[in-house]
């Protein structure tokens, strides 16, 4: 059972890293076109893709979890560059789903 969870974490981690690369390439091309650094925040990307789910998740978190979780914490994360958030979560998933190496005892 743990092997399946670790496999799913690794697959999700690689998927999130692929998304981070795609968003990073889009940010880089937009920055080159505008001749200034332009990084799209996660909240703006989420709003452009699906504004209904953004509003729904805000309502659910504020009502059923705690209002303080949304306002200072998640709003701060939503202002970070999207590629950085996807890359960070992807690396975290890869670390959690990593395979354990067998320890071999070597005698000198």
N, C-alpha and C positions, 0 to 999 in steps of 0.2 A: 504494500500500500504506500509506503514512504517512497519507494522507487518511482511510482507513478506521479506522485506529487512533485518530486524533484525533477522528473522529466518535463512535466507541465510548466514548472518554474523556468527551466532552461529554455523551452520553446517560447514562452512568453517573453523572457529576457531578450532573446535574439530578435523576436518580432518588434519589441519596443526599441531596440538599438537600430533596427532597420528604419523604423519611423523617425527616429532621431536624426539619422543620416539624411533622409528625404527632406525633413523640415529644415535641417541645416543647409542643405543645398539650395532650397528655395529662399532661405534668408540670405545666403551668400549671393545668389543671382540678383535678388532685389537690391541688395546693398551695392553691387557693382553697377546696376542700372541707375540708381539714385545718387551714386558717388558719395554715399555716407552710410555708416553702419545702421542697418535697420533690422532689428530682431523682433519677430512677432511673439507677443506674450501668449501664454497658454490660454488665458481667459478669452482673448480675442479670437484665437483659432477655434476654441470650443464654441464660441458664440456664432462664428461664421458657419461652422459645420452643423450645429444643432442647438439653436437657442432654447427650444422647449426643454431639452434635457438639462441644460444649465440651470434654468429657472426651477425645474422640478427638483434637481439635486439640492439647490439652495433651500427650498422649502422643506424638504425631507430632513436635511441635516439640522436646520434651525429648530424644527418642531420635535423631532424624535431623538436627536443626539444631544445637542446643546448649542445655543446661539453663539457662544464664544468660540466654538470650533470653526464656524463659518467666517465670522467677522475678522478676527485678527489672523488666524492661521491659514485657512484656505484662500482667503483673498490675497494674502501675501504670495502664496504659491502660484496663484493665477496671474500674477504680474511678472513672474519669472519667464525667461525665454523658453519657448516650447521644446526646443531641441535639448536644452539642459535638463528639463524635468523628465522627458522620455529617456534620455541617456542615463540619468541617475537611477531611475526606477528600474531600467533594464539591467544595469550593472548590479544593483541590489538583488534582483531576481536571479541573475546568474551566480552570484555568490551564495545565495541561499540554496540554489538547486545544484551546486557543484558536486562533483563526485569526490568521494573520499579516496585518498590514495592509501594503498596498503603500505603499512610500515614494514620495512625490511631491516632486520638487525644485521649490522655488519660488524664483524670482529676484525680488528686491525691485525 
